[in-house]
Amino acid sequence: MRSNFLFTSESVSEGHPDKVADQISDAVVDLFLSRSPEARVACETMVTTNRVILAGEVNARGGPEPTNDEIEQAARETVKRIGYEQHGFHWQRAVFESHLHGQSADIAVGVDESGNKDEGAGDQGIMFGFACDETPELMPATLYYSHRLLEKMALDRHAGDAPFLEPDAKSQVTLAFEDGRPVRATALVVSTQHAKGYDQTKLRDYAKGVMADVLPRGWMPTDEDAIFVNPTGLFEIGGPDGDAGLTGRKIIVDTYGGAAPHGGGAFSGKDPTKVDRSAAYVARYLAKNIVAAGLATRCTIQLSYAIGVAEPLSLYVDTHGTGTVEETRIEALLPRLVRLTPKGIRTHLGLNKPIYQPTAAYGHFGRKPDGDMFGWEKTDLVEALKAELA
């Protein structure tokens, strides 16, 4: 790994069209899981000018299946919470269509438990988890601060402290690394939708204030030309009215900002039998605990699965030359601490609950564990890892 370099990550706000779609899809997941913890959901959402379209496969698995009206209400409430009351996209006036239908029996027979057969993975695929010590949350610093910029702006908007802001926004943070550590920002970008006719100089001053509040002291670029606020000028037409949104198009924003590999699978709209989601969560959980235990300063974990097969096909640990013990020892220990089957993961992390909509904006990782929420961010394996390996 290079010692001195620049690295960049981006984020998008809760009002970005793709994130609107992700949040609606996860609202549907939560609705079904609130009726049955064994519900199966694969919900895709498309949003465009005053239109919300759902498609996918569902199975209430013994619980009362939500009605189309209830699904529509969940979608509209999501759009309302985000704050869309615009002429081109309004929570109340948008046309709603649902094309959800029953889950394929061919998939169900491979996934469901039966007799001596354990629950199988809902699909094949590879999943990655990552952690590093660049921030207290053990996340890449470029992505962490990209998220925090937009999260602060959204909090100001919802609180009424920045009424000129509209929901759609993007950020980008470039940091300089010296001796492998982030030391300052060399470029910052914020593009945000705003009220019609709002003064761009005032908007720039506001955005610079947010940047200064969010970044560590001394990290702001000294060159004004390295700070970009709405570099195209006006940003009045935005959200799904300005650009269609689809579930699952912001997988790098959702994970590690490009600082780690990605297996390709999206998270939102999927119940936790889908290893695209649950195995990525447990991989993050394991990587974070390894770094938190002091066994490495950077850790990448890969898992792989075959559809209908319970046990993972492979487990790979890479500590990028920062580890204090051999990776093979870690690989041998992890399956003893957490059973890495779909059911084992869901049980260990408590994933069969309606906990997913809050994950669908500002990252699935690097969040604070809170009750049932973000259980994969806990560091409760640290002592066991130290006892066996330190």
Contacts in CASP RR format, 6 or more apart in sequence:
PFRMAT RR
TARGET T0000
AUTHOR 0000-0000-0000
METHOD contacts of the structure
MODEL  1
MRSNFLFTSESVSEGHPDKVADQISDAVVDLFLSRSPEARVACETMVTTN
RVILAGEVNARGGPEPTNDEIEQAARETVKRIGYEQHGFHWQRAVFESHL
HGQSADIAVGVDESGNKDEGAGDQGIMFGFACDETPELMPATLYYSHRLL
EKMALDRHAGDAPFLEPDAKSQVTLAFEDGRPVRATALVVSTQHAKGYDQ
TKLRDYAKGVMADVLPRGWMPTDEDAIFVNPTGLFEIGGPDGDAGLTGRK
IIVDTYGGAAPHGGGAFSGKDPTKVDRSAAYVARYLAKNIVAAGLATRCT
IQLSYAIGVAEPLSLYVDTHGTGTVEETRIEALLPRLVRLTPKGIRTHLG
LNKPIYQPTAAYGHFGRKPDGDMFGWEKTDLVEALKAELA
1 180 0 8 1.000
1 298 0 8 1.000
1 320 0 8 1.000
2 177 0 8 1.000
2 180 0 8 1.000
3 177 0 8 1.000
3 178 0 8 1.000
3 179 0 8 1.000
3 180 0 8 1.000
4 176 0 8 1.000
4 177 0 8 1.000
4 178 0 8 1.000
4 179 0 8 1.000
4 180 0 8 1.000
5 176 0 8 1.000
5 177 0 8 1.000
5 180 0 8 1.000
6 174 0 8 1.000
6 175 0 8 1.000
6 176 0 8 1.000
6 177 0 8 1.000
6 186 0 8 1.000
7 140 0 8 1.000
7 142 0 8 1.000
7 174 0 8 1.000
7 175 0 8 1.000
7 177 0 8 1.000
7 259 0 8 1.000
8 142 0 8 1.000
8 172 0 8 1.000
8 173 0 8 1.000
8 174 0 8 1.000
8 175 0 8 1.000
8 187 0 8 1.000
9 140 0 8 1.000
9 142 0 8 1.000
9 143 0 8 1.000
9 146 0 8 1.000
9 172 0 8 1.000
9 173 0 8 1.000
9 252 0 8 1.000
9 257 0 8 1.000
9 258 0 8 1.000
9 259 0 8 1.000
10 146 0 8 1.000
10 170 0 8 1.000
10 171 0 8 1.000
10 172 0 8 1.000
10 173 0 8 1.000
10 189 0 8 1.000
10 252 0 8 1.000
10 253 0 8 1.000
10 257 0 8 1.000
11 143 0 8 1.000
11 146 0 8 1.000
11 147 0 8 1.000
11 149 0 8 1.000
11 150 0 8 1.000
11 170 0 8 1.000
11 171 0 8 1.000
11 172 0 8 1.000
11 253 0 8 1.000
11 362 0 8 1.000
11 363 0 8 1.000
12 18 0 8 1.000
12 19 0 8 1.000
12 150 0 8 1.000
12 169 0 8 1.000
12 170 0 8 1.000
12 171 0 8 1.000
12 250 0 8 1.000
12 253 0 8 1.000
13 19 0 8 1.000
13 150 0 8 1.000
13 153 0 8 1.000
13 154 0 8 1.000
13 167 0 8 1.000
13 168 0 8 1.000
13 169 0 8 1.000
13 170 0 8 1.000
13 192 0 8 1.000
13 361 0 8 1.000
14 20 0 8 1.000
14 23 0 8 1.000
14 82 0 8 1.000
14 150 0 8 1.000
14 154 0 8 1.000
14 167 0 8 1.000
14 361 0 8 1.000
14 362 0 8 1.000
15 82 0 8 1.000
15 83 0 8 1.000
15 84 0 8 1.000
15 167 0 8 1.000
15 168 0 8 1.000
15 169 0 8 1.000
15 239 0 8 1.000
15 361 0 8 1.000
16 168 0 8 1.000
16 169 0 8 1.000
16 170 0 8 1.000
16 239 0 8 1.000
16 250 0 8 1.000
17 47 0 8 1.000
17 48 0 8 1.000
17 168 0 8 1.000
17 238 0 8 1.000
17 239 0 8 1.000
17 240 0 8 1.000
17 242 0 8 1.000
17 243 0 8 1.000
17 244 0 8 1.000
17 245 0 8 1.000
17 246 0 8 1.000
18 245 0 8 1.000
18 246 0 8 1.000
18 247 0 8 1.000
18 248 0 8 1.000
18 249 0 8 1.000
18 250 0 8 1.000
19 250 0 8 1.000
19 360 0 8 1.000
19 361 0 8 1.000
20 45 0 8 1.000
20 47 0 8 1.000
20 78 0 8 1.000
20 79 0 8 1.000
20 82 0 8 1.000
20 84 0 8 1.000
20 239 0 8 1.000
20 240 0 8 1.000
20 245 0 8 1.000
21 44 0 8 1.000
21 45 0 8 1.000
21 46 0 8 1.000
21 47 0 8 1.000
21 245 0 8 1.000
21 246 0 8 1.000
21 247 0 8 1.000
21 248 0 8 1.000
21 249 0 8 1.000
21 268 0 8 1.000
22 45 0 8 1.000
22 247 0 8 1.000
22 248 0 8 1.000
22 250 0 8 1.000
22 254 0 8 1.000
22 268 0 8 1.000
22 269 0 8 1.000
22 360 0 8 1.000
22 361 0 8 1.000
23 78 0 8 1.000
23 82 0 8 1.000
23 268 0 8 1.000
23 357 0 8 1.000
23 360 0 8 1.000
23 361 0 8 1.000
24 45 0 8 1.000
24 47 0 8 1.000
24 52 0 8 1.000
24 54 0 8 1.000
24 74 0 8 1.000
24 75 0 8 1.000
24 78 0 8 1.000
24 79 0 8 1.000
24 247 0 8 1.000
25 43 0 8 1.000
25 44 0 8 1.000
25 45 0 8 1.000
25 54 0 8 1.000
25 247 0 8 1.000
25 268 0 8 1.000
25 269 0 8 1.000
25 360 0 8 1.000
26 268 0 8 1.000
26 269 0 8 1.000
26 356 0 8 1.000
26 357 0 8 1.000
26 359 0 8 1.000
26 360 0 8 1.000
27 74 0 8 1.000
27 75 0 8 1.000
27 77 0 8 1.000
27 78 0 8 1.000
27 357 0 8 1.000
28 41 0 8 1.000
28 43 0 8 1.000
28 45 0 8 1.000
28 54 0 8 1.000
28 58 0 8 1.000
28 71 0 8 1.000
28 74 0 8 1.000
28 75 0 8 1.000
28 100 0 8 1.000
28 269 0 8 1.000
29 41 0 8 1.000
29 43 0 8 1.000
29 268 0 8 1.000
29 269 0 8 1.000
29 270 0 8 1.000
29 271 0 8 1.000
29 354 0 8 1.000
29 356 0 8 1.000
29 357 0 8 1.000
30 74 0 8 1.000
30 354 0 8 1.000
30 355 0 8 1.000
30 356 0 8 1.000
30 357 0 8 1.000
31 66 0 8 1.000
31 70 0 8 1.000
31 71 0 8 1.000
31 74 0 8 1.000
31 354 0 8 1.000
32 39 0 8 1.000
32 40 0 8 1.000
32 41 0 8 1.000
32 58 0 8 1.000
32 60 0 8 1.000
32 65 0 8 1.000
32 66 0 8 1.000
32 271 0 8 1.000
33 39 0 8 1.000
33 41 0 8 1.000
33 271 0 8 1.000
33 352 0 8 1.000
33 353 0 8 1.000
33 354 0 8 1.000
33 356 0 8 1.000
34 354 0 8 1.000
35 60 0 8 1.000
35 63 0 8 1.000
35 64 0 8 1.000
35 65 0 8 1.000
35 66 0 8 1.000
36 60 0 8 1.000
36 61 0 8 1.000
36 62 0 8 1.000
36 63 0 8 1.000
37 352 0 8 1.000
37 353 0 8 1.000
38 61 0 8 1.000
38 62 0 8 1.000
38 352 0 8 1.000
39 58 0 8 1.000
39 59 0 8 1.000
39 60 0 8 1.000
39 61 0 8 1.000
39 63 0 8 1.000
39 271 0 8 1.000
40 57 0 8 1.000
40 58 0 8 1.000
40 59 0 8 1.000
40 61 0 8 1.000
40 103 0 8 1.000
40 108 0 8 1.000
40 111 0 8 1.000
40 271 0 8 1.000
40 273 0 8 1.000
41 57 0 8 1.000
41 58 0 8 1.000
41 59 0 8 1.000
41 269 0 8 1.000
41 270 0 8 1.000
41 271 0 8 1.000
42 56 0 8 1.000
42 57 0 8 1.000
42 58 0 8 1.000
42 103 0 8 1.000
42 269 0 8 1.000
42 270 0 8 1.000
42 271 0 8 1.000
42 274 0 8 1.000
43 54 0 8 1.000
43 55 0 8 1.000
43 56 0 8 1.000
43 58 0 8 1.000
43 100 0 8 1.000
43 247 0 8 1.000
43 269 0 8 1.000
43 270 0 8 1.000
44 54 0 8 1.000
44 55 0 8 1.000
44 56 0 8 1.000
44 246 0 8 1.000
44 247 0 8 1.000
44 269 0 8 1.000
45 52 0 8 1.000
45 53 0 8 1.000
45 54 0 8 1.000
45 75 0 8 1.000
45 246 0 8 1.000
45 247 0 8 1.000
45 269 0 8 1.000
46 52 0 8 1.000
46 53 0 8 1.000
46 55 0 8 1.000
46 244 0 8 1.000
46 245 0 8 1.000
46 246 0 8 1.000
46 247 0 8 1.000
47 53 0 8 1.000
47 89 0 8 1.000
47 240 0 8 1.000
47 244 0 8 1.000
47 245 0 8 1.000
48 240 0 8 1.000
48 241 0 8 1.000
48 244 0 8 1.000
48 245 0 8 1.000
49 88 0 8 1.000
49 89 0 8 1.000
49 240 0 8 1.000
49 241 0 8 1.000
49 242 0 8 1.000
50 88 0 8 1.000
50 89 0 8 1.000
50 90 0 8 1.000
50 93 0 8 1.000
50 94 0 8 1.000
50 95 0 8 1.000
50 241 0 8 1.000
51 94 0 8 1.000
51 95 0 8 1.000
51 96 0 8 1.000
51 97 0 8 1.000
51 240 0 8 1.000
52 75 0 8 1.000
52 79 0 8 1.000
52 94 0 8 1.000
52 95 0 8 1.000
52 96 0 8 1.000
52 97 0 8 1.000
53 97 0 8 1.000
53 99 0 8 1.000
54 71 0 8 1.000
54 75 0 8 1.000
54 97 0 8 1.000
54 98 0 8 1.000
54 99 0 8 1.000
54 100 0 8 1.000
55 99 0 8 1.000
55 100 0 8 1.000
56 99 0 8 1.000
56 100 0 8 1.000
56 101 0 8 1.000
57 100 0 8 1.000
57 101 0 8 1.000
57 102 0 8 1.000
57 103 0 8 1.000
57 104 0 8 1.000
57 107 0 8 1.000
58 65 0 8 1.000
58 100 0 8 1.000
58 101 0 8 1.000
58 102 0 8 1.000
58 103 0 8 1.000
59 102 0 8 1.000
59 103 0 8 1.000
59 108 0 8 1.000
60 66 0 8 1.000
66 74 0 8 1.000
68 98 0 8 1.000
71 98 0 8 1.000
71 100 0 8 1.000
72 96 0 8 1.000
72 98 0 8 1.000
75 96 0 8 1.000
76 91 0 8 1.000
76 92 0 8 1.000
76 94 0 8 1.000
76 96 0 8 1.000
77 91 0 8 1.000
78 357 0 8 1.000
79 89 0 8 1.000
79 91 0 8 1.000
79 94 0 8 1.000
80 91 0 8 1.000
80 92 0 8 1.000
82 167 0 8 1.000
83 91 0 8 1.000
83 167 0 8 1.000
84 90 0 8 1.000
84 91 0 8 1.000
84 167 0 8 1.000
84 239 0 8 1.000
84 240 0 8 1.000
85 91 0 8 1.000
85 92 0 8 1.000
86 166 0 8 1.000
86 238 0 8 1.000
86 239 0 8 1.000
86 241 0 8 1.000
87 241 0 8 1.000
88 240 0 8 1.000
88 241 0 8 1.000
89 239 0 8 1.000
89 240 0 8 1.000
89 241 0 8 1.000
107 122 0 8 1.000
107 307 0 8 1.000
110 120 0 8 1.000
110 122 0 8 1.000
110 307 0 8 1.000
110 308 0 8 1.000
111 119 0 8 1.000
111 120 0 8 1.000
111 121 0 8 1.000
111 122 0 8 1.000
111 273 0 8 1.000
111 307 0 8 1.000
111 308 0 8 1.000
111 342 0 8 1.000
112 119 0 8 1.000
113 119 0 8 1.000
113 343 0 8 1.000
118 310 0 8 1.000
118 341 0 8 1.000
118 343 0 8 1.000
119 273 0 8 1.000
119 310 0 8 1.000
119 341 0 8 1.000
119 342 0 8 1.000
119 343 0 8 1.000
120 273 0 8 1.000
120 307 0 8 1.000
120 308 0 8 1.000
120 309 0 8 1.000
120 310 0 8 1.000
120 341 0 8 1.000
120 342 0 8 1.000
120 343 0 8 1.000
121 273 0 8 1.000
121 275 0 8 1.000
121 279 0 8 1.000
121 305 0 8 1.000
121 306 0 8 1.000
121 307 0 8 1.000
121 308 0 8 1.000
121 309 0 8 1.000
121 310 0 8 1.000
121 342 0 8 1.000
122 273 0 8 1.000
122 274 0 8 1.000
122 275 0 8 1.000
122 305 0 8 1.000
122 307 0 8 1.000
122 308 0 8 1.000
122 342 0 8 1.000
123 274 0 8 1.000
123 275 0 8 1.000
123 276 0 8 1.000
123 305 0 8 1.000
123 307 0 8 1.000
124 304 0 8 1.000
124 305 0 8 1.000
124 306 0 8 1.000
124 307 0 8 1.000
125 263 0 8 1.000
125 265 0 8 1.000
125 275 0 8 1.000
125 276 0 8 1.000
125 304 0 8 1.000
125 305 0 8 1.000
125 306 0 8 1.000
126 263 0 8 1.000
126 264 0 8 1.000
126 302 0 8 1.000
126 303 0 8 1.000
126 304 0 8 1.000
127 263 0 8 1.000
127 265 0 8 1.000
127 275 0 8 1.000
127 276 0 8 1.000
127 279 0 8 1.000
127 280 0 8 1.000
127 283 0 8 1.000
127 302 0 8 1.000
127 303 0 8 1.000
127 304 0 8 1.000
127 305 0 8 1.000
128 255 0 8 1.000
128 260 0 8 1.000
128 261 0 8 1.000
128 262 0 8 1.000
128 263 0 8 1.000
128 280 0 8 1.000
128 283 0 8 1.000
128 300 0 8 1.000
128 301 0 8 1.000
128 302 0 8 1.000
128 303 0 8 1.000
129 255 0 8 1.000
129 256 0 8 1.000
129 260 0 8 1.000
129 280 0 8 1.000
129 283 0 8 1.000
129 284 0 8 1.000
129 286 0 8 1.000
129 287 0 8 1.000
129 300 0 8 1.000
129 301 0 8 1.000
129 302 0 8 1.000
130 140 0 8 1.000
130 255 0 8 1.000
130 256 0 8 1.000
130 259 0 8 1.000
130 260 0 8 1.000
130 261 0 8 1.000
130 283 0 8 1.000
130 284 0 8 1.000
130 287 0 8 1.000
130 298 0 8 1.000
130 299 0 8 1.000
130 300 0 8 1.000
130 301 0 8 1.000
131 138 0 8 1.000
131 139 0 8 1.000
131 284 0 8 1.000
131 287 0 8 1.000
131 288 0 8 1.000
131 290 0 8 1.000
131 291 0 8 1.000
131 292 0 8 1.000
131 298 0 8 1.000
131 299 0 8 1.000
132 138 0 8 1.000
132 139 0 8 1.000
132 140 0 8 1.000
132 259 0 8 1.000
132 291 0 8 1.000
132 297 0 8 1.000
132 298 0 8 1.000
132 299 0 8 1.000
133 291 0 8 1.000
133 297 0 8 1.000
133 298 0 8 1.000
134 140 0 8 1.000
134 141 0 8 1.000
134 144 0 8 1.000
134 181 0 8 1.000
134 182 0 8 1.000
135 141 0 8 1.000
135 144 0 8 1.000
137 144 0 8 1.000
137 366 0 8 1.000
137 367 0 8 1.000
137 377 0 8 1.000
138 288 0 8 1.000
138 291 0 8 1.000
138 292 0 8 1.000
138 366 0 8 1.000
139 256 0 8 1.000
139 365 0 8 1.000
139 366 0 8 1.000
140 256 0 8 1.000
140 257 0 8 1.000
140 258 0 8 1.000
140 259 0 8 1.000
140 260 0 8 1.000
141 175 0 8 1.000
141 182 0 8 1.000
142 173 0 8 1.000
142 174 0 8 1.000
142 175 0 8 1.000
142 182 0 8 1.000
142 257 0 8 1.000
142 259 0 8 1.000
143 173 0 8 1.000
143 253 0 8 1.000
143 256 0 8 1.000
143 257 0 8 1.000
143 258 0 8 1.000
143 259 0 8 1.000
144 366 0 8 1.000
145 173 0 8 1.000
145 175 0 8 1.000
145 185 0 8 1.000
145 214 0 8 1.000
145 215 0 8 1.000
146 171 0 8 1.000
146 172 0 8 1.000
146 173 0 8 1.000
146 257 0 8 1.000
147 171 0 8 1.000
147 362 0 8 1.000
147 363 0 8 1.000
148 214 0 8 1.000
149 171 0 8 1.000
149 173 0 8 1.000
149 188 0 8 1.000
149 190 0 8 1.000
149 210 0 8 1.000
149 211 0 8 1.000
149 214 0 8 1.000
150 169 0 8 1.000
150 170 0 8 1.000
150 171 0 8 1.000
150 190 0 8 1.000
150 362 0 8 1.000
151 362 0 8 1.000
152 210 0 8 1.000
152 213 0 8 1.000
152 214 0 8 1.000
153 162 0 8 1.000
153 165 0 8 1.000
153 169 0 8 1.000
153 190 0 8 1.000
153 192 0 8 1.000
153 207 0 8 1.000
153 210 0 8 1.000
154 167 0 8 1.000
154 169 0 8 1.000
156 162 0 8 1.000
156 165 0 8 1.000
156 210 0 8 1.000
157 163 0 8 1.000
157 165 0 8 1.000
157 166 0 8 1.000
157 167 0 8 1.000
162 206 0 8 1.000
163 195 0 8 1.000
164 194 0 8 1.000
164 195 0 8 1.000
164 198 0 8 1.000
164 202 0 8 1.000
164 203 0 8 1.000
164 206 0 8 1.000
165 192 0 8 1.000
165 193 0 8 1.000
165 194 0 8 1.000
165 195 0 8 1.000
166 192 0 8 1.000
166 193 0 8 1.000
166 194 0 8 1.000
166 195 0 8 1.000
166 238 0 8 1.000
166 239 0 8 1.000
167 193 0 8 1.000
167 239 0 8 1.000
168 192 0 8 1.000
168 193 0 8 1.000
168 235 0 8 1.000
168 238 0 8 1.000
168 239 0 8 1.000
169 190 0 8 1.000
169 191 0 8 1.000
169 192 0 8 1.000
169 193 0 8 1.000
170 189 0 8 1.000
170 190 0 8 1.000
170 191 0 8 1.000
170 192 0 8 1.000
171 188 0 8 1.000
171 189 0 8 1.000
171 190 0 8 1.000
171 191 0 8 1.000
172 187 0 8 1.000
172 188 0 8 1.000
172 189 0 8 1.000
173 185 0 8 1.000
173 187 0 8 1.000
173 188 0 8 1.000
173 189 0 8 1.000
174 185 0 8 1.000
174 186 0 8 1.000
174 187 0 8 1.000
174 188 0 8 1.000
175 182 0 8 1.000
175 183 0 8 1.000
175 184 0 8 1.000
175 185 0 8 1.000
175 186 0 8 1.000
175 219 0 8 1.000
176 182 0 8 1.000
176 183 0 8 1.000
176 184 0 8 1.000
176 185 0 8 1.000
176 186 0 8 1.000
177 183 0 8 1.000
183 219 0 8 1.000
184 218 0 8 1.000
184 219 0 8 1.000
184 220 0 8 1.000
184 221 0 8 1.000
185 211 0 8 1.000
185 215 0 8 1.000
185 219 0 8 1.000
185 220 0 8 1.000
185 221 0 8 1.000
185 226 0 8 1.000
186 221 0 8 1.000
186 226 0 8 1.000
187 221 0 8 1.000
187 226 0 8 1.000
187 227 0 8 1.000
187 228 0 8 1.000
188 211 0 8 1.000
188 220 0 8 1.000
188 221 0 8 1.000
188 226 0 8 1.000
188 227 0 8 1.000
188 228 0 8 1.000
189 228 0 8 1.000
189 229 0 8 1.000
189 231 0 8 1.000
190 207 0 8 1.000
190 210 0 8 1.000
190 211 0 8 1.000
190 228 0 8 1.000
190 229 0 8 1.000
190 230 0 8 1.000
191 229 0 8 1.000
191 230 0 8 1.000
191 231 0 8 1.000
191 232 0 8 1.000
191 235 0 8 1.000
192 203 0 8 1.000
192 207 0 8 1.000
192 229 0 8 1.000
192 230 0 8 1.000
192 235 0 8 1.000
193 235 0 8 1.000
193 236 0 8 1.000
193 237 0 8 1.000
193 238 0 8 1.000
193 239 0 8 1.000
194 203 0 8 1.000
194 230 0 8 1.000
194 235 0 8 1.000
194 236 0 8 1.000
195 236 0 8 1.000
196 236 0 8 1.000
197 234 0 8 1.000
197 236 0 8 1.000
200 229 0 8 1.000
200 230 0 8 1.000
200 233 0 8 1.000
200 234 0 8 1.000
203 229 0 8 1.000
203 230 0 8 1.000
204 227 0 8 1.000
204 229 0 8 1.000
204 230 0 8 1.000
207 229 0 8 1.000
208 227 0 8 1.000
208 229 0 8 1.000
211 220 0 8 1.000
211 227 0 8 1.000
212 220 0 8 1.000
221 227 0 8 1.000
247 266 0 8 1.000
247 268 0 8 1.000
247 269 0 8 1.000
248 254 0 8 1.000
248 265 0 8 1.000
248 266 0 8 1.000
248 267 0 8 1.000
248 268 0 8 1.000
249 266 0 8 1.000
251 262 0 8 1.000
251 264 0 8 1.000
251 265 0 8 1.000
251 266 0 8 1.000
251 267 0 8 1.000
252 258 0 8 1.000
252 262 0 8 1.000
253 363 0 8 1.000
254 266 0 8 1.000
254 267 0 8 1.000
254 268 0 8 1.000
254 363 0 8 1.000
254 364 0 8 1.000
255 262 0 8 1.000
255 280 0 8 1.000
255 363 0 8 1.000
255 364 0 8 1.000
255 365 0 8 1.000
256 262 0 8 1.000
256 365 0 8 1.000
260 300 0 8 1.000
261 300 0 8 1.000
261 302 0 8 1.000
264 276 0 8 1.000
265 276 0 8 1.000
265 280 0 8 1.000
266 276 0 8 1.000
267 276 0 8 1.000
267 277 0 8 1.000
267 280 0 8 1.000
267 359 0 8 1.000
267 360 0 8 1.000
267 364 0 8 1.000
268 356 0 8 1.000
268 359 0 8 1.000
268 360 0 8 1.000
269 356 0 8 1.000
270 276 0 8 1.000
270 277 0 8 1.000
271 277 0 8 1.000
272 278 0 8 1.000
272 281 0 8 1.000
272 342 0 8 1.000
272 345 0 8 1.000
272 346 0 8 1.000
272 351 0 8 1.000
272 352 0 8 1.000
273 342 0 8 1.000
273 346 0 8 1.000
275 303 0 8 1.000
275 305 0 8 1.000
275 342 0 8 1.000
275 345 0 8 1.000
278 342 0 8 1.000
278 345 0 8 1.000
278 346 0 8 1.000
278 349 0 8 1.000
278 351 0 8 1.000
279 303 0 8 1.000
279 305 0 8 1.000
279 312 0 8 1.000
279 340 0 8 1.000
279 342 0 8 1.000
279 345 0 8 1.000
280 364 0 8 1.000
281 345 0 8 1.000
281 349 0 8 1.000
281 351 0 8 1.000
281 364 0 8 1.000
281 376 0 8 1.000
282 303 0 8 1.000
282 338 0 8 1.000
282 340 0 8 1.000
282 345 0 8 1.000
282 348 0 8 1.000
282 349 0 8 1.000
282 376 0 8 1.000
283 301 0 8 1.000
283 302 0 8 1.000
283 303 0 8 1.000
284 364 0 8 1.000
284 365 0 8 1.000
284 376 0 8 1.000
284 377 0 8 1.000
285 338 0 8 1.000
285 349 0 8 1.000
285 375 0 8 1.000
285 376 0 8 1.000
285 377 0 8 1.000
285 378 0 8 1.000
285 381 0 8 1.000
286 301 0 8 1.000
286 334 0 8 1.000
286 338 0 8 1.000
286 381 0 8 1.000
287 299 0 8 1.000
287 300 0 8 1.000
287 301 0 8 1.000
288 376 0 8 1.000
288 377 0 8 1.000
288 379 0 8 1.000
289 379 0 8 1.000
289 380 0 8 1.000
289 381 0 8 1.000
289 382 0 8 1.000
289 385 0 8 1.000
290 296 0 8 1.000
290 299 0 8 1.000
290 317 0 8 1.000
290 319 0 8 1.000
290 330 0 8 1.000
290 385 0 8 1.000
291 297 0 8 1.000
291 298 0 8 1.000
291 299 0 8 1.000
292 379 0 8 1.000
292 382 0 8 1.000
293 379 0 8 1.000
293 381 0 8 1.000
293 382 0 8 1.000
293 385 0 8 1.000
293 386 0 8 1.000
293 389 0 8 1.000
293 390 0 8 1.000
294 324 0 8 1.000
294 386 0 8 1.000
294 390 0 8 1.000
295 319 0 8 1.000
295 323 0 8 1.000
295 324 0 8 1.000
295 325 0 8 1.000
295 330 0 8 1.000
295 385 0 8 1.000
295 386 0 8 1.000
295 389 0 8 1.000
295 390 0 8 1.000
296 319 0 8 1.000
296 320 0 8 1.000
296 321 0 8 1.000
296 322 0 8 1.000
296 323 0 8 1.000
296 324 0 8 1.000
297 322 0 8 1.000
297 323 0 8 1.000
298 319 0 8 1.000
298 320 0 8 1.000
298 321 0 8 1.000
298 322 0 8 1.000
299 317 0 8 1.000
299 318 0 8 1.000
299 319 0 8 1.000
299 320 0 8 1.000
299 322 0 8 1.000
300 317 0 8 1.000
300 318 0 8 1.000
300 320 0 8 1.000
301 315 0 8 1.000
301 316 0 8 1.000
301 317 0 8 1.000
301 318 0 8 1.000
301 334 0 8 1.000
302 314 0 8 1.000
302 315 0 8 1.000
302 316 0 8 1.000
303 312 0 8 1.000
303 314 0 8 1.000
303 315 0 8 1.000
303 316 0 8 1.000
303 340 0 8 1.000
304 312 0 8 1.000
304 313 0 8 1.000
304 314 0 8 1.000
305 312 0 8 1.000
305 313 0 8 1.000
305 342 0 8 1.000
306 313 0 8 1.000
310 341 0 8 1.000
310 342 0 8 1.000
310 343 0 8 1.000
311 340 0 8 1.000
311 341 0 8 1.000
312 340 0 8 1.000
312 341 0 8 1.000
315 331 0 8 1.000
315 334 0 8 1.000
315 335 0 8 1.000
315 340 0 8 1.000
316 331 0 8 1.000
317 327 0 8 1.000
317 330 0 8 1.000
317 331 0 8 1.000
317 334 0 8 1.000
318 327 0 8 1.000
319 327 0 8 1.000
319 330 0 8 1.000
324 390 0 8 1.000
325 389 0 8 1.000
325 390 0 8 1.000
329 389 0 8 1.000
330 389 0 8 1.000
333 385 0 8 1.000
333 388 0 8 1.000
333 389 0 8 1.000
334 340 0 8 1.000
337 381 0 8 1.000
337 384 0 8 1.000
337 385 0 8 1.000
338 344 0 8 1.000
338 345 0 8 1.000
338 348 0 8 1.000
338 381 0 8 1.000
339 345 0 8 1.000
339 347 0 8 1.000
339 348 0 8 1.000
345 351 0 8 1.000
346 352 0 8 1.000
349 375 0 8 1.000
349 376 0 8 1.000
350 372 0 8 1.000
350 375 0 8 1.000
353 372 0 8 1.000
355 372 0 8 1.000
355 373 0 8 1.000
355 374 0 8 1.000
358 373 0 8 1.000
359 367 0 8 1.000
359 374 0 8 1.000
365 376 0 8 1.000
365 377 0 8 1.000
366 374 0 8 1.000
366 377 0 8 1.000
367 373 0 8 1.000
367 374 0 8 1.000
367 377 0 8 1.000
368 374 0 8 1.000
368 377 0 8 1.000
369 375 0 8 1.000
369 377 0 8 1.000
369 378 0 8 1.000
END
